[in-house]
């Protein structure tokens, strides 16, 4: 996940929380999360799951899209488009290898969660 997206969501979370007069401790309590978790979200260290993002939106009284900046999302999509173009330029054999590498990376990341 891109640093820009984590920072965007975290910064927006902090803005929304503060606008509602909530402390990180209060928000953590409302969500049943640890204070450190909320802090990590706001500092862009970790990105909330979609379920947690939905809970945050509910507690803060906003839609989930309030956490996202279209420019950051577009930049991420542009990055993905560039990678896909690079993949298309590879030989069939190298495309298979690249797919295997991506699957391996996904498995490693899943185990780390």
C-alpha positions, 0 to 999 in steps of 0.5 A: 500500500502506498505511503501517500494513501496511508498518510491521506487516510490517516490525516483525514481521520485525524481531521474528522476526529478533532472536528468532532472533539474526540480524543484518540482515547475516546475514538479507540474506546468507541471502536473497541481498538487500542489507542496505539491502533488509532495513533498508527492510523493517524500517523499513516503507519498502518491503513485501516481495513475496510471493515474498520474504515466503515466503523470509523465512518459510522462513529464519525458520521461520514461516508467512507469516501471522506477518507480519500483524496481523489488525487492520491487514488488516481496516483495509485491507479496510474502506478498500477497502470504503469506496472501493468504496461511493464508486465505486458511488455514481458515475454510470456515466460517472464509474465508467468514468473512475475505472476508467481512472484506477486502471489508469493508476496501476497502469501507472505503479506497475509501471513504477516497480518 
